[in-house]
């Protein structure tokens, strides 16, 4: 078959390992081979890990309004704004509003995501401030 459908009611959601943000691995559940894709639901006061990738570009699309930091730039995004981030740039989503935010994040090519299988050097490169650092806006 040339396509797969994941009904919204059947998507498996779980909290992320580091920051406990509810997310669903769309790419994994749809058995994508060349694309990683997730939905992230950030509650007020939550932030993703500040991280970078080894070779994966990521595209971010926000359902509502919100902010993210890419390297030293603070971006304020309107509904449906889209951001493409290159692999070596550190990025962090955060919710400093009073409402939930839903972020769609897609990346290619897929990368190893299991931090338990990474070396200390890989982890330091992936998480420049450590795996649980909050942005200044939430500190």
Secondary structure by P-SEA (a helix, b strand, c coil): ccccccccccbbbbbcccccccccccccccccccbbbbbbbbccccccccccccbbbbbbbbccccccccccbbbbbcccbbbbbcccbbbbbbbcccbbbbbbbbbccccccccccccaaaaaaaccccccccccccc
